[in-house]
Amino acid sequence: MEDLKSIISYQTQEYGRIVVKLDKVLDERKISRNRLKTLTGVKYDVITRYYRGEQIELVDLNFLAKVCYTLDCRIEDLLEYQRPE
């Protein structure tokens, strides 16, 4: 367990980041954000934030579950961890 790192003393760029790939999934399937709004009942501005990967400080697990269910995809299709460079 000596290889574990405490995130308390590290900056974000030191431990990586999570990339939201909703844009890729929707574009590949040719589904618009408006169509996803209709299918999930989620507000368009919420879908747009995840689509653009902007202003996401806390992840809404309910939203991700709705998207996975609606698009019949896995969470790995929507989120990706990128290690620090």
Jmol script that loads the backbone (N, CA, C; Angstrom):
load data "model"
ATOM      1  N   MET A   1       0.816  -1.202   0.000  1.00  0.00           N
ATOM      2  CA  MET A   1       0.000   0.000   0.000  1.00  0.00           C
ATOM      3  C   MET A   1       0.854   1.258   0.000  1.00  0.00           C
ATOM      4  N   GLU A   2       2.129   1.123  -0.084  1.00  0.00           N
ATOM      5  CA  GLU A   2       3.000   2.282  -0.085  1.00  0.00           C
ATOM      6  C   GLU A   2       2.915   3.069  -1.388  1.00  0.00           C
ATOM      7  N   ASP A   3       2.344   2.500  -2.439  1.00  0.00           N
ATOM      8  CA  ASP A   3       2.257   3.188  -3.719  1.00  0.00           C
ATOM      9  C   ASP A   3       1.011   4.066  -3.838  1.00  0.00           C
ATOM     10  N   LEU A   4       0.170   4.117  -2.804  1.00  0.00           N
ATOM     11  CA  LEU A   4      -1.020   4.953  -2.822  1.00  0.00           C
ATOM     12  C   LEU A   4      -0.643   6.409  -2.606  1.00  0.00           C
ATOM     13  N   LYS A   5      -1.375   7.315  -3.253  1.00  0.00           N
ATOM     14  CA  LYS A   5      -1.111   8.743  -3.141  1.00  0.00           C
ATOM     15  C   LYS A   5      -2.295   9.425  -2.484  1.00  0.00           C
ATOM     16  N   SER A   6      -2.018  10.362  -1.655  1.00  0.00           N
ATOM     17  CA  SER A   6      -3.065  11.169  -1.058  1.00  0.00           C
ATOM     18  C   SER A   6      -3.405  12.295  -2.023  1.00  0.00           C
ATOM     19  N   ILE A   7      -4.681  12.480  -2.332  1.00  0.00           N
ATOM     20  CA  ILE A   7      -5.062  13.557  -3.257  1.00  0.00           C
ATOM     21  C   ILE A   7      -5.147  14.906  -2.548  1.00  0.00           C
ATOM     22  N   ILE A   8      -5.064  14.893  -1.241  1.00  0.00           N
ATOM     23  CA  ILE A   8      -5.195  16.134  -0.486  1.00  0.00           C
ATOM     24  C   ILE A   8      -4.062  17.109  -0.813  1.00  0.00           C
ATOM     25  N   SER A   9      -2.863  16.621  -0.988  1.00  0.00           N
ATOM     26  CA  SER A   9      -1.726  17.507  -1.220  1.00  0.00           C
ATOM     27  C   SER A   9      -1.352  17.648  -2.695  1.00  0.00           C
ATOM     28  N   TYR A  10      -2.182  17.174  -3.602  1.00  0.00           N
ATOM     29  CA  TYR A  10      -1.889  17.236  -5.031  1.00  0.00           C
ATOM     30  C   TYR A  10      -2.877  18.143  -5.743  1.00  0.00           C
ATOM     31  N   GLN A  11      -2.442  18.760  -6.794  1.00  0.00           N
ATOM     32  CA  GLN A  11      -3.307  19.572  -7.629  1.00  0.00           C
ATOM     33  C   GLN A  11      -3.989  18.670  -8.662  1.00  0.00           C
ATOM     34  N   THR A  12      -5.058  19.141  -9.259  1.00  0.00           N
ATOM     35  CA  THR A  12      -5.810  18.361 -10.239  1.00  0.00           C
ATOM     36  C   THR A  12      -4.914  17.826 -11.349  1.00  0.00           C
ATOM     37  N   GLN A  13      -4.051  18.657 -11.903  1.00  0.00           N
ATOM     38  CA  GLN A  13      -3.221  18.220 -13.007  1.00  0.00           C
ATOM     39  C   GLN A  13      -2.271  17.099 -12.600  1.00  0.00           C
ATOM     40  N   GLU A  14      -2.060  16.892 -11.307  1.00  0.00           N
ATOM     41  CA  GLU A  14      -1.153  15.857 -10.851  1.00  0.00           C
ATOM     42  C   GLU A  14      -1.811  14.481 -10.773  1.00  0.00           C
ATOM     43  N   TYR A  15      -3.119  14.399 -10.647  1.00  0.00           N
ATOM     44  CA  TYR A  15      -3.753  13.082 -10.546  1.00  0.00           C
ATOM     45  C   TYR A  15      -4.691  12.768 -11.697  1.00  0.00           C
ATOM     46  N   GLY A  16      -4.697  13.585 -12.713  1.00  0.00           N
ATOM     47  CA  GLY A  16      -5.466  13.282 -13.906  1.00  0.00           C
ATOM     48  C   GLY A  16      -6.819  13.960 -13.917  1.00  0.00           C
ATOM     49  N   ARG A  17      -7.629  13.507 -14.856  1.00  0.00           N
ATOM     50  CA  ARG A  17      -8.967  14.096 -15.000  1.00  0.00           C
ATOM     51  C   ARG A  17      -9.919  13.100 -15.629  1.00  0.00           C
ATOM     52  N   ILE A  18     -11.197  13.391 -15.494  1.00  0.00           N
ATOM     53  CA  ILE A  18     -12.256  12.592 -16.101  1.00  0.00           C
ATOM     54  C   ILE A  18     -12.759  13.346 -17.327  1.00  0.00           C
ATOM     55  N   VAL A  19     -12.812  12.658 -18.456  1.00  0.00           N
ATOM     56  CA  VAL A  19     -13.305  13.253 -19.691  1.00  0.00           C
ATOM     57  C   VAL A  19     -14.702  12.701 -19.973  1.00  0.00           C
ATOM     58  N   VAL A  20     -15.645  13.594 -20.229  1.00  0.00           N
ATOM     59  CA  VAL A  20     -17.007  13.200 -20.579  1.00  0.00           C
ATOM     60  C   VAL A  20     -17.076  13.076 -22.095  1.00  0.00           C
ATOM     61  N   LYS A  21     -17.542  11.932 -22.573  1.00  0.00           N
ATOM     62  CA  LYS A  21     -17.559  11.646 -24.007  1.00  0.00           C
ATOM     63  C   LYS A  21     -18.972  11.569 -24.581  1.00  0.00           C
ATOM     64  N   LEU A  22     -19.908  12.264 -23.962  1.00  0.00           N
ATOM     65  CA  LEU A  22     -21.286  12.237 -24.442  1.00  0.00           C
ATOM     66  C   LEU A  22     -21.373  12.740 -25.880  1.00  0.00           C
ATOM     67  N   ASP A  23     -20.572  13.732 -26.226  1.00  0.00           N
ATOM     68  CA  ASP A  23     -20.605  14.262 -27.584  1.00  0.00           C
ATOM     69  C   ASP A  23     -20.254  13.186 -28.612  1.00  0.00           C
ATOM     70  N   LYS A  24     -19.253  12.401 -28.335  1.00  0.00           N
ATOM     71  CA  LYS A  24     -18.845  11.345 -29.265  1.00  0.00           C
ATOM     72  C   LYS A  24     -19.930  10.282 -29.416  1.00  0.00           C
ATOM     73  N   VAL A  25     -20.529   9.897 -28.289  1.00  0.00           N
ATOM     74  CA  VAL A  25     -21.567   8.860 -28.322  1.00  0.00           C
ATOM     75  C   VAL A  25     -22.773   9.345 -29.126  1.00  0.00           C
ATOM     76  N   LEU A  26     -23.218  10.562 -28.863  1.00  0.00           N
ATOM     77  CA  LEU A  26     -24.377  11.092 -29.589  1.00  0.00           C
ATOM     78  C   LEU A  26     -24.063  11.290 -31.072  1.00  0.00           C
ATOM     79  N   ASP A  27     -22.883  11.816 -31.359  1.00  0.00           N
ATOM     80  CA  ASP A  27     -22.516  12.050 -32.760  1.00  0.00           C
ATOM     81  C   ASP A  27     -22.407  10.738 -33.536  1.00  0.00           C
ATOM     82  N   GLU A  28     -21.811   9.718 -32.927  1.00  0.00           N
ATOM     83  CA  GLU A  28     -21.690   8.408 -33.586  1.00  0.00           C
ATOM     84  C   GLU A  28     -23.054   7.802 -33.886  1.00  0.00           C
ATOM     85  N   ARG A  29     -23.997   8.028 -32.985  1.00  0.00           N
ATOM     86  CA  ARG A  29     -25.332   7.438 -33.141  1.00  0.00           C
ATOM     87  C   ARG A  29     -26.301   8.372 -33.871  1.00  0.00           C
ATOM     88  N   LYS A  30     -25.797   9.547 -34.229  1.00  0.00           N
ATOM     89  CA  LYS A  30     -26.613  10.548 -34.920  1.00  0.00           C
ATOM     90  C   LYS A  30     -27.881  10.907 -34.131  1.00  0.00           C
ATOM     91  N   ILE A  31     -27.671  11.114 -32.826  1.00  0.00           N
ATOM     92  CA  ILE A  31     -28.764  11.511 -31.933  1.00  0.00           C
ATOM     93  C   ILE A  31     -28.491  12.946 -31.492  1.00  0.00           C
ATOM     94  N   SER A  32     -29.473  13.797 -31.643  1.00  0.00           N
ATOM     95  CA  SER A  32     -29.298  15.198 -31.247  1.00  0.00           C
ATOM     96  C   SER A  32     -29.495  15.348 -29.741  1.00  0.00           C
ATOM     97  N   ARG A  33     -29.012  16.452 -29.224  1.00  0.00           N
ATOM     98  CA  ARG A  33     -29.227  16.751 -27.804  1.00  0.00           C
ATOM     99  C   ARG A  33     -30.714  16.936 -27.524  1.00  0.00           C
ATOM    100  N   ASN A  34     -31.421  17.505 -28.486  1.00  0.00           N
ATOM    101  CA  ASN A  34     -32.857  17.700 -28.314  1.00  0.00           C
ATOM    102  C   ASN A  34     -33.581  16.355 -28.238  1.00  0.00           C
ATOM    103  N   ARG A  35     -33.163  15.411 -29.063  1.00  0.00           N
ATOM    104  CA  ARG A  35     -33.760  14.069 -29.036  1.00  0.00           C
ATOM    105  C   ARG A  35     -33.467  13.380 -27.700  1.00  0.00           C
ATOM    106  N   LEU A  36     -32.226  13.527 -27.196  1.00  0.00           N
ATOM    107  CA  LEU A  36     -31.883  12.938 -25.905  1.00  0.00           C
ATOM    108  C   LEU A  36     -32.711  13.575 -24.796  1.00  0.00           C
ATOM    109  N   LYS A  37     -32.960  14.872 -24.899  1.00  0.00           N
ATOM    110  CA  LYS A  37     -33.819  15.572 -23.937  1.00  0.00           C
ATOM    111  C   LYS A  37     -35.207  14.946 -23.920  1.00  0.00           C
ATOM    112  N   THR A  38     -35.754  14.704 -25.099  1.00  0.00           N
ATOM    113  CA  THR A  38     -37.088  14.113 -25.211  1.00  0.00           C
ATOM    114  C   THR A  38     -37.116  12.702 -24.634  1.00  0.00           C
ATOM    115  N   LEU A  39     -36.078  11.922 -24.915  1.00  0.00           N
ATOM    116  CA  LEU A  39     -36.045  10.533 -24.468  1.00  0.00           C
ATOM    117  C   LEU A  39     -35.808  10.376 -22.968  1.00  0.00           C
ATOM    118  N   THR A  40     -35.035  11.305 -22.381  1.00  0.00           N
ATOM    119  CA  THR A  40     -34.673  11.163 -20.965  1.00  0.00           C
ATOM    120  C   THR A  40     -35.475  12.056 -20.032  1.00  0.00           C
ATOM    121  N   GLY A  41     -36.031  13.146 -20.560  1.00  0.00           N
ATOM    122  CA  GLY A  41     -36.732  14.101 -19.705  1.00  0.00           C
ATOM    123  C   GLY A  41     -35.785  15.028 -18.958  1.00  0.00           C
ATOM    124  N   VAL A  42     -34.522  15.029 -19.343  1.00  0.00           N
ATOM    125  CA  VAL A  42     -33.514  15.883 -18.716  1.00  0.00           C
ATOM    126  C   VAL A  42     -33.490  17.230 -19.442  1.00  0.00           C
ATOM    127  N   LYS A  43     -33.289  18.308 -18.695  1.00  0.00           N
ATOM    128  CA  LYS A  43     -33.254  19.638 -19.287  1.00  0.00           C
ATOM    129  C   LYS A  43     -32.154  19.743 -20.332  1.00  0.00           C
ATOM    130  N   TYR A  44     -32.440  20.505 -21.376  1.00  0.00           N
ATOM    131  CA  TYR A  44     -31.509  20.672 -22.486  1.00  0.00           C
ATOM    132  C   TYR A  44     -30.181  21.264 -22.023  1.00  0.00           C
ATOM    133  N   ASP A  45     -30.222  22.232 -21.088  1.00  0.00           N
ATOM    134  CA  ASP A  45     -28.979  22.864 -20.636  1.00  0.00           C
ATOM    135  C   ASP A  45     -28.087  21.889 -19.879  1.00  0.00           C
ATOM    136  N   VAL A  46     -28.672  20.933 -19.184  1.00  0.00           N
ATOM    137  CA  VAL A  46     -27.887  19.905 -18.496  1.00  0.00           C
ATOM    138  C   VAL A  46     -27.203  19.009 -19.529  1.00  0.00           C
ATOM    139  N   ILE A  47     -27.954  18.578 -20.514  1.00  0.00           N
ATOM    140  CA  ILE A  47     -27.390  17.739 -21.576  1.00  0.00           C
ATOM    141  C   ILE A  47     -26.275  18.487 -22.300  1.00  0.00           C
ATOM    142  N   THR A  48     -26.471  19.768 -22.562  1.00  0.00           N
ATOM    143  CA  THR A  48     -25.458  20.571 -23.251  1.00  0.00           C
ATOM    144  C   THR A  48     -24.180  20.682 -22.424  1.00  0.00           C
ATOM    145  N   ARG A  49     -24.298  20.851 -21.114  1.00  0.00           N
ATOM    146  CA  ARG A  49     -23.104  20.906 -20.254  1.00  0.00           C
ATOM    147  C   ARG A  49     -22.292  19.622 -20.373  1.00  0.00           C
ATOM    148  N   TYR A  50     -22.961  18.483 -20.316  1.00  0.00           N
ATOM    149  CA  TYR A  50     -22.254  17.199 -20.437  1.00  0.00           C
ATOM    150  C   TYR A  50     -21.744  16.997 -21.862  1.00  0.00           C
ATOM    151  N   TYR A  51     -22.498  17.430 -22.841  1.00  0.00           N
ATOM    152  CA  TYR A  51     -22.095  17.306 -24.252  1.00  0.00           C
ATOM    153  C   TYR A  51     -20.804  18.080 -24.505  1.00  0.00           C
ATOM    154  N   ARG A  52     -20.732  19.268 -23.956  1.00  0.00           N
ATOM    155  CA  ARG A  52     -19.546  20.113 -24.140  1.00  0.00           C
ATOM    156  C   ARG A  52     -18.449  19.801 -23.122  1.00  0.00           C
ATOM    157  N   GLY A  53     -18.809  19.097 -22.057  1.00  0.00           N
ATOM    158  CA  GLY A  53     -17.842  18.800 -21.003  1.00  0.00           C
ATOM    159  C   GLY A  53     -17.450  20.038 -20.220  1.00  0.00           C
ATOM    160  N   GLU A  54     -18.377  20.966 -20.083  1.00  0.00           N
ATOM    161  CA  GLU A  54     -18.114  22.237 -19.414  1.00  0.00           C
ATOM    162  C   GLU A  54     -18.955  22.375 -18.153  1.00  0.00           C
ATOM    163  N   GLN A  55     -18.406  23.058 -17.183  1.00  0.00           N
ATOM    164  CA  GLN A  55     -19.106  23.397 -15.941  1.00  0.00           C
ATOM    165  C   GLN A  55     -19.657  22.168 -15.232  1.00  0.00           C
ATOM    166  N   ILE A  56     -18.904  21.094 -15.249  1.00  0.00           N
ATOM    167  CA  ILE A  56     -19.315  19.886 -14.530  1.00  0.00           C
ATOM    168  C   ILE A  56     -18.409  19.746 -13.317  1.00  0.00           C
ATOM    169  N   GLU A  57     -18.923  20.130 -12.174  1.00  0.00           N
ATOM    170  CA  GLU A  57     -18.143  20.040 -10.946  1.00  0.00           C
ATOM    171  C   GLU A  57     -18.509  18.784 -10.169  1.00  0.00           C
ATOM    172  N   LEU A  58     -19.782  18.479 -10.148  1.00  0.00           N
ATOM    173  CA  LEU A  58     -20.275  17.272  -9.494  1.00  0.00           C
ATOM    174  C   LEU A  58     -21.016  16.447 -10.536  1.00  0.00           C
ATOM    175  N   VAL A  59     -20.750  15.169 -10.563  1.00  0.00           N
ATOM    176  CA  VAL A  59     -21.381  14.295 -11.548  1.00  0.00           C
ATOM    177  C   VAL A  59     -22.750  13.859 -11.037  1.00  0.00           C
ATOM    178  N   ASP A  60     -23.741  13.959 -11.895  1.00  0.00           N
ATOM    179  CA  ASP A  60     -25.102  13.532 -11.572  1.00  0.00           C
ATOM    180  C   ASP A  60     -25.254  12.081 -12.014  1.00  0.00           C
ATOM    181  N   LEU A  61     -25.188  11.159 -11.064  1.00  0.00           N
ATOM    182  CA  LEU A  61     -25.270   9.738 -11.380  1.00  0.00           C
ATOM    183  C   LEU A  61     -26.623   9.357 -11.954  1.00  0.00           C
ATOM    184  N   ASN A  62     -27.673  10.038 -11.533  1.00  0.00           N
ATOM    185  CA  ASN A  62     -29.008   9.782 -12.070  1.00  0.00           C
ATOM    186  C   ASN A  62     -29.046  10.125 -13.558  1.00  0.00           C
ATOM    187  N   PHE A  63     -28.433  11.252 -13.933  1.00  0.00           N
ATOM    188  CA  PHE A  63     -28.361  11.637 -15.337  1.00  0.00           C
ATOM    189  C   PHE A  63     -27.600  10.590 -16.143  1.00  0.00           C
ATOM    190  N   LEU A  64     -26.451  10.169 -15.648  1.00  0.00           N
ATOM    191  CA  LEU A  64     -25.646   9.173 -16.360  1.00  0.00           C
ATOM    192  C   LEU A  64     -26.395   7.850 -16.498  1.00  0.00           C
ATOM    193  N   ALA A  65     -27.124   7.462 -15.465  1.00  0.00           N
ATOM    194  CA  ALA A  65     -27.907   6.226 -15.531  1.00  0.00           C
ATOM    195  C   ALA A  65     -29.007   6.333 -16.590  1.00  0.00           C
ATOM    196  N   LYS A  66     -29.677   7.487 -16.657  1.00  0.00           N
ATOM    197  CA  LYS A  66     -30.720   7.694 -17.674  1.00  0.00           C
ATOM    198  C   LYS A  66     -30.138   7.609 -19.081  1.00  0.00           C
ATOM    199  N   VAL A  67     -28.975   8.223 -19.266  1.00  0.00           N
ATOM    200  CA  VAL A  67     -28.341   8.213 -20.580  1.00  0.00           C
ATOM    201  C   VAL A  67     -27.923   6.794 -20.954  1.00  0.00           C
ATOM    202  N   CYS A  68     -27.302   6.087 -20.027  1.00  0.00           N
ATOM    203  CA  CYS A  68     -26.881   4.706 -20.296  1.00  0.00           C
ATOM    204  C   CYS A  68     -28.082   3.830 -20.645  1.00  0.00           C
ATOM    205  N   TYR A  69     -29.162   3.986 -19.910  1.00  0.00           N
ATOM    206  CA  TYR A  69     -30.367   3.200 -20.168  1.00  0.00           C
ATOM    207  C   TYR A  69     -30.956   3.540 -21.536  1.00  0.00           C
ATOM    208  N   THR A  70     -31.093   4.829 -21.798  1.00  0.00           N
ATOM    209  CA  THR A  70     -31.715   5.286 -23.039  1.00  0.00           C
ATOM    210  C   THR A  70     -30.898   4.903 -24.267  1.00  0.00           C
ATOM    211  N   LEU A  71     -29.578   5.068 -24.179  1.00  0.00           N
ATOM    212  CA  LEU A  71     -28.707   4.794 -25.321  1.00  0.00           C
ATOM    213  C   LEU A  71     -28.193   3.357 -25.342  1.00  0.00           C
ATOM    214  N   ASP A  72     -28.563   2.581 -24.324  1.00  0.00           N
ATOM    215  CA  ASP A  72     -28.110   1.198 -24.193  1.00  0.00           C
ATOM    216  C   ASP A  72     -26.576   1.136 -24.318  1.00  0.00           C
ATOM    217  N   CYS A  73     -25.925   1.940 -23.472  1.00  0.00           N
ATOM    218  CA  CYS A  73     -24.466   1.965 -23.480  1.00  0.00           C
ATOM    219  C   CYS A  73     -23.950   1.738 -22.060  1.00  0.00           C
ATOM    220  N   ARG A  74     -22.655   1.663 -21.946  1.00  0.00           N
ATOM    221  CA  ARG A  74     -22.009   1.457 -20.652  1.00  0.00           C
ATOM    222  C   ARG A  74     -21.423   2.780 -20.173  1.00  0.00           C
ATOM    223  N   ILE A  75     -21.198   2.885 -18.881  1.00  0.00           N
ATOM    224  CA  ILE A  75     -20.634   4.107 -18.316  1.00  0.00           C
ATOM    225  C   ILE A  75     -19.266   4.407 -18.924  1.00  0.00           C
ATOM    226  N   GLU A  76     -18.539   3.365 -19.293  1.00  0.00           N
ATOM    227  CA  GLU A  76     -17.219   3.540 -19.908  1.00  0.00           C
ATOM    228  C   GLU A  76     -17.324   4.230 -21.276  1.00  0.00           C
ATOM    229  N   ASP A  77     -18.496   4.138 -21.883  1.00  0.00           N
ATOM    230  CA  ASP A  77     -18.704   4.824 -23.157  1.00  0.00           C
ATOM    231  C   ASP A  77     -18.827   6.333 -22.957  1.00  0.00           C
ATOM    232  N   LEU A  78     -19.239   6.745 -21.759  1.00  0.00           N
ATOM    233  CA  LEU A  78     -19.487   8.150 -21.472  1.00  0.00           C
ATOM    234  C   LEU A  78     -18.360   8.838 -20.719  1.00  0.00           C
ATOM    235  N   LEU A  79     -17.626   8.082 -19.903  1.00  0.00           N
ATOM    236  CA  LEU A  79     -16.586   8.665 -19.064  1.00  0.00           C
ATOM    237  C   LEU A  79     -15.257   7.971 -19.304  1.00  0.00           C
ATOM    238  N   GLU A  80     -14.192   8.759 -19.257  1.00  0.00           N
ATOM    239  CA  GLU A  80     -12.849   8.199 -19.441  1.00  0.00           C
ATOM    240  C   GLU A  80     -11.894   8.898 -18.469  1.00  0.00           C
ATOM    241  N   TYR A  81     -11.086   8.104 -17.787  1.00  0.00           N
ATOM    242  CA  TYR A  81     -10.061   8.660 -16.906  1.00  0.00           C
ATOM    243  C   TYR A  81      -8.781   8.836 -17.698  1.00  0.00           C
ATOM    244  N   GLN A  82      -8.192  10.030 -17.616  1.00  0.00           N
ATOM    245  CA  GLN A  82      -6.920  10.282 -18.268  1.00  0.00           C
ATOM    246  C   GLN A  82      -5.874  10.581 -17.184  1.00  0.00           C
ATOM    247  N   ARG A  83      -4.833   9.763 -17.208  1.00  0.00           N
ATOM    248  CA  ARG A  83      -3.749   9.932 -16.250  1.00  0.00           C
ATOM    249  C   ARG A  83      -2.993  11.229 -16.520  1.00  0.00           C
ATOM    250  N   PRO A  84      -2.365  11.781 -15.512  1.00  0.00           N
ATOM    251  CA  PRO A  84      -1.583  13.005 -15.734  1.00  0.00           C
ATOM    252  C   PRO A  84      -0.380  12.731 -16.628  1.00  0.00           C
ATOM    253  N   GLU A  85       0.029  13.732 -17.346  1.00  0.00           N
ATOM    254  CA  GLU A  85       1.179  13.573 -18.241  1.00  0.00           C
ATOM    255  C   GLU A  85       2.473  13.811 -17.499  1.00  0.00           C
TER     256      GLU A  85
END
end "model"
wireframe off; spacefill off
backbone 0.3
color backbone group
